[in-house]
């Protein structure tokens, strides 16, 4: 999966969380359920790992780190980037831009980037 798609899906996850939080603020008793986007992203990105039956605990840890590490770094990088963008707007005290606006801007940036 390309970094562009990971970024857009990460923004989608954050946007969904933002909307769920808004719904709960408006109606604390609401039954708000996510789409499963996080689970789907992890399912698509994380490789299936086969471990040798005789592997030691250390070998298992090394295999898992080697296989999962790159995907975890990509996902974490995308979410971290979005968080930093949101934090910068917040820290600047900007009231003319909402969190949803920031997330939309990030998504559009990566969509436009893909068209180049």
Buried (B, 14 or more C-beta within 10 A) or exposed (E): EEEBBBBBBBBBBBBBEBEBEEEEEEEEEEEEEEEEBBEEBEEEBEEEEEEEEEEEEEEEEEBEEEBBEEBEEBBEBBBEBBEEBBEEBEEEEEEEEEBEEBBEBBBEBBEEEEEE
